[in-house]
Amino acid sequence: EAIKAGYTDEALKALADLNELSSYYAKEGWWDKRE
């Protein structure tokens, strides 16, 4: 269970980072240019 919890924490952290990146790129307009 401890391993699973640790893994989930890592995954959630990674997801949060991804969300931050997406927001940043969306703000910069990079997302639109990519389409």
OpenMM code with the backbone's topology and positions (N, CA, C; nanometers):
from openmm import Vec3, app, unit

residues = "GLU ALA ILE LYS ALA GLY TYR THR ASP GLU ALA LEU LYS ALA LEU ALA ASP LEU ASN GLU LEU SER SER TYR TYR ALA LYS GLU GLY TRP TRP ASP LYS ARG GLU".split()
positions = [
    Vec3(0.0837, -0.1214, 0.0000),
    Vec3(0.0000, 0.0000, 0.0000),
    Vec3(0.0871, 0.1264, 0.0000),
    Vec3(0.1921, 0.1226, 0.0801),
    Vec3(0.2791, 0.2411, 0.0881),
    Vec3(0.3381, 0.2734, -0.0494),
    Vec3(0.3788, 0.1673, -0.1191),
    Vec3(0.4360, 0.1878, -0.2526),
    Vec3(0.3310, 0.2491, -0.3450),
    Vec3(0.2091, 0.1967, -0.3351),
    Vec3(0.1022, 0.2482, -0.4215),
    Vec3(0.0766, 0.3955, -0.3910),
    Vec3(0.0745, 0.4285, -0.2619),
    Vec3(0.0496, 0.5673, -0.2221),
    Vec3(0.1600, 0.6577, -0.2753),
    Vec3(0.2854, 0.6123, -0.2613),
    Vec3(0.3967, 0.6915, -0.3109),
    Vec3(0.3871, 0.7106, -0.4613),
    Vec3(0.3512, 0.6044, -0.5299),
    Vec3(0.3398, 0.6103, -0.6755),
    Vec3(0.2308, 0.7088, -0.7156),
    Vec3(0.1182, 0.7037, -0.6426),
    Vec3(0.0077, 0.7944, -0.6719),
    Vec3(0.0503, 0.9390, -0.6511),
    Vec3(0.1263, 0.9629, -0.5437),
    Vec3(0.1747, 1.0986, -0.5182),
    Vec3(0.2583, 1.1474, -0.6351),
    Vec3(0.3472, 1.0613, -0.6821),
    Vec3(0.4330, 1.0979, -0.7948),
    Vec3(0.3486, 1.1269, -0.9179),
    Vec3(0.2510, 1.0406, -0.9429),
    Vec3(0.1655, 1.0578, -1.0606),
    Vec3(0.0880, 1.1887, -1.0509),
    Vec3(0.0365, 1.2165, -0.9316),
    Vec3(-0.0408, 1.3401, -0.9133),
    Vec3(0.0490, 1.4618, -0.9328),
    Vec3(0.1718, 1.4512, -0.8832),
    Vec3(0.2659, 1.5621, -0.8993),
    Vec3(0.2934, 1.5843, -1.0476),
    Vec3(0.3131, 1.4743, -1.1202),
    Vec3(0.3409, 1.4836, -1.2638),
    Vec3(0.2221, 1.5455, -1.3362),
    Vec3(0.1015, 1.5046, -1.2967),
    Vec3(-0.0195, 1.5587, -1.3582),
    Vec3(-0.0295, 1.7084, -1.3317),
    Vec3(0.0015, 1.7485, -1.2094),
    Vec3(-0.0039, 1.8905, -1.1741),
    Vec3(0.0946, 1.9686, -1.2600),
    Vec3(0.2143, 1.9124, -1.2787),
    Vec3(0.3151, 1.9782, -1.3623),
    Vec3(0.2643, 1.9918, -1.5051),
    Vec3(0.2014, 1.8852, -1.5548),
    Vec3(0.1486, 1.8880, -1.6908),
    Vec3(0.0422, 1.9960, -1.7043),
    Vec3(-0.0464, 2.0042, -1.6052),
    Vec3(-0.1513, 2.1055, -1.6080),
    Vec3(-0.0904, 2.2445, -1.6097),
    Vec3(0.0142, 2.2626, -1.5288),
    Vec3(0.0811, 2.3924, -1.5243),
    Vec3(0.1395, 2.4257, -1.6610),
    Vec3(0.2045, 2.3253, -1.7228),
    Vec3(0.2636, 2.3450, -1.8543),
    Vec3(0.1568, 2.3806, -1.9571),
    Vec3(0.0463, 2.3064, -1.9534),
    Vec3(-0.0616, 2.3315, -2.0490),
    Vec3(-0.1141, 2.4733, -2.0334),
    Vec3(-0.1338, 2.5152, -1.9096),
    Vec3(-0.1846, 2.6499, -1.8847),
    Vec3(-0.0858, 2.7529, -1.9380),
    Vec3(0.0425, 2.7288, -1.9111),
    Vec3(0.1466, 2.8217, -1.9557),
    Vec3(0.1461, 2.8325, -2.1077),
    Vec3(0.1465, 2.7172, -2.1739),
    Vec3(0.1506, 2.7183, -2.3201),
    Vec3(0.0227, 2.7762, -2.3789),
    Vec3(-0.0895, 2.7480, -2.3132),
    Vec3(-0.2160, 2.8031, -2.3619),
    Vec3(-0.2114, 2.9549, -2.3524),
    Vec3(-0.1543, 3.0047, -2.2419),
    Vec3(-0.1442, 3.1480, -2.2221),
    Vec3(-0.0526, 3.2097, -2.3266),
    Vec3(0.0541, 3.1370, -2.3600),
    Vec3(0.1510, 3.1874, -2.4573),
    Vec3(0.1002, 3.1720, -2.6006),
    Vec3(-0.0099, 3.0983, -2.6170),
    Vec3(-0.0653, 3.0802, -2.7503),
    Vec3(0.0043, 2.9701, -2.8280),
    Vec3(0.0949, 2.8988, -2.7599),
    Vec3(0.1700, 2.7909, -2.8269),
    Vec3(0.0782, 2.6772, -2.8656),
    Vec3(-0.0218, 2.6503, -2.7793),
    Vec3(-0.1152, 2.5401, -2.8033),
    Vec3(-0.1858, 2.5593, -2.9384),
    Vec3(-0.2314, 2.6811, -2.9645),
    Vec3(-0.3066, 2.7078, -3.0873),
    Vec3(-0.2192, 2.6876, -3.2109),
    Vec3(-0.0955, 2.7362, -3.2039),
    Vec3(-0.0062, 2.7255, -3.3195),
    Vec3(0.0221, 2.5805, -3.3547),
    Vec3(0.0124, 2.4931, -3.2535),
    Vec3(0.0491, 2.3539, -3.2729),
    Vec3(-0.0544, 2.2795, -3.3578),
    Vec3(-0.1789, 2.3214, -3.3486),
    Vec3(-0.2857, 2.2499, -3.4208),
    Vec3(-0.2600, 2.2512, -3.5707),
] * unit.nanometer
topology = app.Topology()
chain = topology.addChain("A")
for resn in residues:
    res = topology.addResidue(resn, chain)
    for name in ("N", "CA", "C"):
        topology.addAtom(name, app.Element.getBySymbol(name[0]), res)
